[in-house]
Amino acid sequence: MRPTPPPGFELPEYVVPRLGVRVGNVVDHGFGEGQLNIAWWNDELADLVKEGLPEVRVGVDPNENGSVKLTRGELFTLAKTLDSDADDASIFFFLCHVLLWGSGKRPRNNRRRLRAFTGSSVTGRIELVREAALAAREGERREAYSLLIRPGRAAIPYLGPAFYTKFLYFVSADVAANPCYILDARVAESLYDRGRGWSDISRKPARRGEGWSFSFNWYTDTYIGYCELLDRWALAASEQIGVSVAADEIERALFDGPPPTT
């Protein structure tokens, strides 16, 4: 059976005090130039144009409104420019900024990710991303997510759930029902909580030392169960604190994790 949240799984207590201030905790969550490896990105992007990569550059001000930080709010705004008529360069421009926001200073596998959009593959892969974005905007979480995964791997090489749930999250931010949410290793680890929470959430032994790695190609049922869990928790938290709580506030708190134990 594919892992889904256990019945009766309740919102961790440490999350509640962090809710009700979405602008500060979520919309303004971002990074300045000193926290991002922008020079590396633009050198790589320029170098790969000769291999068919769309010609774009990245920065902290993608909407050209004077921003000094690349925030979730900036990505929400940028996502609104994408529609069924958006050209390949516009979609790739957005993709790169989501990757930049999610990567920080470390290049990680980003050169390989960029190469996935070079040569003869570029048109088909950008079209796949476009289809997933349109499905997410229709509130079709399951379809949007399942378009981007394959058994044991991602549909686009080196782009796994830690990235494409971010992409789907930003493009579906204005959906009235069934938007997508970010699920990455840090969120998954907080949900697992040493087996006290979602004890069967997908994981694998850590490469070094003891413990678990929560970098995983989540099953569609697992991801949809996670999104539905956050929806339920947001509604319950709104009633508990008397202020409207958005599900991504909970995701952000889970990403930060519980306070350190003494």
C-alpha positions in Angstrom: 0.0 0.0 0.0 1.3 3.4 -0.9 1.9 5.6 2.2 -0.8 8.2 3.0 -1.2 10.2 6.3 -2.4 8.1 9.2 -6.0 8.6 10.4 -6.2 11.1 13.2 -2.7 12.6 12.5 -2.9 16.0 14.2 -1.1 19.2 13.6 2.2 19.3 15.7 1.8 21.7 18.6 5.0 23.6 17.8 3.5 24.7 14.5 0.5 26.6 15.9 2.4 29.6 17.4 4.0 30.3 14.0 0.6 30.7 12.2 -1.5 33.7 11.3 1.3 35.9 9.9 1.5 34.7 6.3 3.0 37.8 4.8 6.0 37.8 7.1 6.5 34.0 7.3 5.6 33.0 3.7 5.1 35.8 1.2 8.3 37.6 2.3 10.3 34.4 2.6 13.2 34.8 0.3 16.9 35.5 -0.3 19.1 38.4 -1.2 21.9 38.4 -3.8 24.4 37.4 -1.1 22.5 34.3 -0.3 22.2 33.1 -4.0 24.8 32.0 -6.5 23.5 34.3 -9.2 26.9 34.7 -11.0 27.2 30.9 -11.4 23.7 30.6 -12.8 24.1 33.3 -15.4 27.5 31.9 -16.5 26.0 28.4 -16.9 22.9 29.8 -18.7 25.0 31.8 -21.1 27.3 28.8 -21.8 24.5 26.4 -22.5 22.7 28.6 -25.0 24.9 27.2 -27.8 23.4 23.8 -26.9 19.8 25.0 -27.4 19.0 26.3 -24.0 16.5 29.2 -24.1 18.4 32.5 -23.6 17.5 33.8 -20.1 19.2 35.4 -17.1 18.3 35.2 -13.4 18.3 37.6 -10.5 16.5 38.7 -7.4 14.2 41.1 -9.3 12.5 39.0 -12.0 9.4 41.2 -12.2 11.5 44.4 -12.5 9.8 46.1 -9.6 12.9 47.0 -7.6 13.0 43.9 -5.4 16.2 43.2 -3.5 15.1 39.7 -2.5 13.9 36.8 -4.5 10.8 35.9 -2.4 7.9 33.6 -2.6 5.8 36.8 -3.3 8.0 37.6 -6.3 7.5 34.0 -7.6 3.8 34.2 -7.1 3.7 37.4 -9.2 6.0 35.9 -11.9 3.8 32.8 -12.1 0.8 34.9 -13.0 2.5 35.8 -16.3 2.4 32.1 -17.4 -0.6 30.9 -19.4 -1.3 28.6 -22.3 0.2 31.2 -24.7 3.4 31.7 -22.7 6.5 31.0 -24.9 9.2 28.5 -24.0 11.6 31.2 -22.9 9.0 32.6 -20.4 8.3 29.2 -18.9 12.0 28.4 -18.7 12.7 31.8 -17.1 10.2 31.0 -14.4 11.6 27.5 -13.9 15.1 28.9 -13.4 13.9 31.3 -10.8 12.2 28.6 -8.8 15.4 26.5 -8.9 17.4 29.6 -7.9 15.1 30.3 -4.9 15.2 26.6 -3.8 18.9 26.1 -4.2 20.6 29.0 -2.4 24.4 29.2 -2.9 25.0 25.5 -3.7 24.9 24.5 -7.4 23.9 21.0 -6.4 22.7 19.2 -9.6 21.6 22.3 -11.3 24.0 22.1 -14.3 22.5 18.6 -15.0 19.0 20.1 -14.6 19.7 22.8 -17.0 21.2 20.4 -19.5 17.8 18.5 -19.5 16.5 21.5 -21.4 19.1 21.5 -24.1 19.2 20.0 -27.6 16.2 18.2 -29.1 14.6 17.6 -25.7 13.9 21.3 -24.9 10.5 21.7 -26.7 8.9 18.5 -25.4 10.1 19.0 -21.8 8.9 22.6 -21.6 5.6 21.5 -23.1 5.3 18.9 -20.3 5.9 21.6 -17.7 3.3 23.8 -19.4 0.7 21.0 -19.3 1.4 20.4 -15.6 1.1 24.1 -14.8 -2.3 24.3 -16.6 -3.6 21.3 -14.8 -2.5 22.8 -11.4 -4.3 26.0 -12.2 -7.4 24.0 -12.8 -7.2 22.5 -9.3 -6.2 19.1 -10.8 -3.5 18.2 -8.3 -3.4 14.6 -9.2 -3.0 15.2 -12.9 -0.5 18.0 -12.5 1.7 15.9 -10.2 1.4 12.6 -12.1 2.5 14.3 -15.3 5.9 15.0 -13.8 6.8 11.6 -12.3 7.5 8.2 -13.6 8.0 5.0 -11.5 11.4 5.3 -9.8 12.4 8.6 -11.5 11.2 12.0 -12.6 9.7 12.7 -16.0 12.5 15.2 -16.6 16.0 14.1 -15.5 17.3 15.5 -12.3 14.1 17.3 -11.5 12.5 15.5 -8.6 9.6 16.4 -6.3 11.7 18.8 -4.2 11.7 21.0 -7.3 8.5 20.3 -9.1 6.2 20.5 -6.1 7.7 24.0 -5.7 6.9 24.8 -9.3 3.3 23.5 -8.9 2.9 25.4 -5.7 3.7 28.7 -7.2 1.7 28.3 -10.4 -1.4 27.2 -8.4 -1.2 29.8 -5.7 -4.5 31.6 -6.8 -6.5 28.4 -7.2 -9.7 28.5 -5.0 -9.7 24.7 -4.4 -7.0 22.0 -4.4 -3.8 24.1 -4.9 -0.5 22.3 -4.7 2.0 22.5 -1.8 5.7 22.0 -1.4 6.8 18.6 -0.2 10.6 18.3 0.2 12.9 16.3 2.4 12.8 18.7 5.3 9.0 18.8 5.4 8.8 15.0 5.1 11.3 14.6 8.0 9.2 16.9 10.2 6.1 14.9 9.3 7.9 11.6 10.2 9.2 13.1 13.5 11.3 10.1 14.4 8.3 7.8 13.7 6.0 9.6 16.1 4.0 11.2 13.3 3.6 9.9 9.7 5.6 6.8 10.6 5.4 5.1 7.2 6.2 8.1 5.0 8.5 7.0 2.1 12.2 7.3 3.0 15.5 5.4 2.6 18.6 4.8 4.7 20.9 7.7 4.8 24.1 7.3 2.8 26.3 8.3 5.6 25.8 7.6 9.3 22.5 6.5 10.9 19.0 7.7 10.2 17.0 8.3 7.1 17.0 10.3 3.9 13.7 11.8 3.0 14.6 12.7 -0.6 12.1 10.6 -2.4 10.1 10.3 -5.6 6.8 10.5 -3.8 3.9 8.4 -5.1 1.0 10.4 -6.4 -1.3 9.0 -3.6 1.3 10.1 -1.0 1.5 13.6 -2.4 -2.2 14.0 -2.7 -2.6 12.7 0.8 -0.1 15.3 2.0 -1.9 18.2 0.3 -5.3 17.0 1.7 -3.7 16.8 5.2 -2.4 20.4 5.0 -5.9 21.5 3.9 -7.5 19.8 6.9 -4.9 21.2 9.3 -5.2 24.8 7.9 -9.0 24.6 8.5 -8.6 23.3 12.0 -5.9 25.8 12.9 -8.1 28.7 11.6 -10.8 27.6 14.0 -8.3 27.1 16.8 -6.6 30.5 16.7 -9.5 32.6 15.2 -7.5 33.8 12.2 -7.5 32.5 8.7 -4.6 30.2 8.2 -3.2 29.2 4.8 -1.8 25.7 4.3 1.5 27.0 3.1 2.0 28.6 6.5 2.0 25.1 7.9 4.4 23.9 5.2 6.8 26.7 6.1 6.7 25.8 9.8 7.3 22.1 9.0 10.2 23.1 6.8 11.8 25.0 9.7 11.1 22.0 12.0 10.5 21.7 15.7 12.4 23.8 18.1 15.7 22.3 19.3 15.5 20.1 22.4 17.6 21.0 25.5 
